[in-house]
Amino acid sequence: MSYHRNPWKILDQEMIYENPWISVTEFQVLNPSGGKGIYGKVHFKHTAVGIIPLDREFNIYLVGQYRFPLNRFSWEIPEGGGNAEEEPLIAAKRELLEETGLVAGNWTRLFDMHLSNSVSDESAIIYLARELELHTAMPDETESLTLKKMSFDEAVGMLESGVITDSMSIAAIQHVQLLLLQGKLKN
Amino acid sequence: MSYHRNPWKILDQEMIYENPWISVTEFQVLNPSGGKGIYGKVHFKHTAVGIIPLDREFNIYLVGQYRFPLNRFSWEIPEGGGNAEEEPLIAAKRELLEETGLVAGNWTRLFDMHLSNSVSDESAIIYLARELELHTAMPDETESLTLKKMSFDEAVGMLESGVITDSMSIAAIQHVQLLLLQGKLKN
């Protein structure tokens, strides 16, 4: 179908910045109407993973942390970045254990998402983790996390009242809320 | 509460890149554990707006476009960026008209979200637009859009089958799906 053809033409490109997590490239382009312009793209080196840990009593675990780019505290589902050659599920298991101390016996990949596609290629995979066992959390040294176990309904309340603003957390909690309302999740 | 204190210390900072939409700054930091490191932050100059246009028969309008940063085509709710001093609702009305030709008589701000908070401060506001009247679409010259009217259920199917991957679209459609299941939306 015609809309699958890329209507952007790249005339030139220069990588402006790189660190271990992202690179920034400025492209000289012809836009879909043929006009000259620039496009600054942020490339993400890692795929993000987000995990909803839901126990038999429909409690979930949220982590709170101060998000440097927002300059504010944020309550979120456990999240992290996968390494380049790593299976995302391995990354999800590691991040869940590091941030919450939980090991899950049952994993479901719920959906994939692109977080910010006007500027970046960042993608994320959202997992549901069930059959939870509590071990010991081992947070990364760059993280300072607050862990909170609460009923799923309480987390829904935090979403509805605007306390939770993180895109991965919003989409993941809504998704599980829909599964519960549709009777698709068992204890 | 202690977790509201910013545990990151900024030692130095340098703006690396700027264009009309974003700027990229590298910060020399002490992380929450006191270790030295860097943080590359992408600042967004505009707040994004996303609009779910839902008519009396529960049809919605999606726009398809080739997303340059993803190098792929993406089906999404109408979205755009607000200008700096502009009310987000004004931006939402303009973007809806430009991309779909629709004028809505009733607007509800559903929720706010941060799209990619590990690297950027990008924020978005999601609106529900009802009492729709079809005028003439006036797409921006940098956009090449395909407009599609479909039943809300069909859009939910595109989400469940993984066709829709855009974070704002996923969260917005799931939000409306929850409102419909809970009987909170009328024709």
Interface residues (C-beta under 8 A of the other chain):
Chain A: Y3 H4 R5 N6 P7 W8 I16 Y17 N19 W21 I22 V24 E26 F27 V29 N31 P32 S33 G35 G37 I38 Y39 G40 K41 V42 F44 A48 G64 Y66 R67 F68 P69 L70 N71 F73 S74 E79 G81 F111 D112 M113 H114 L115 S116 N117 S118 V119 S120 D121 E122 S123 A124 E141 T142 E143 S144 T146 L159 G162 T165 D166 S167 M168 I170 A171 Q174 H175 Q177 L178 L181 Q182
Chain B: Y3 H4 R5 N6 P7 W8 I16 Y17 N19 W21 I22 V24 E26 F27 V29 N31 P32 S33 G35 G37 I38 Y39 G40 K41 V42 F44 A48 G64 Y66 R67 F68 P69 L70 N71 F73 S74 E79 G81 F111 D112 M113 H114 L115 S116 N117 S118 V119 S120 D121 E122 S123 A124 E141 T142 E143 S144 T146 L159 G162 T165 D166 S167 M168 I170 A171 Q174 H175 Q177 L178 L181 Q182
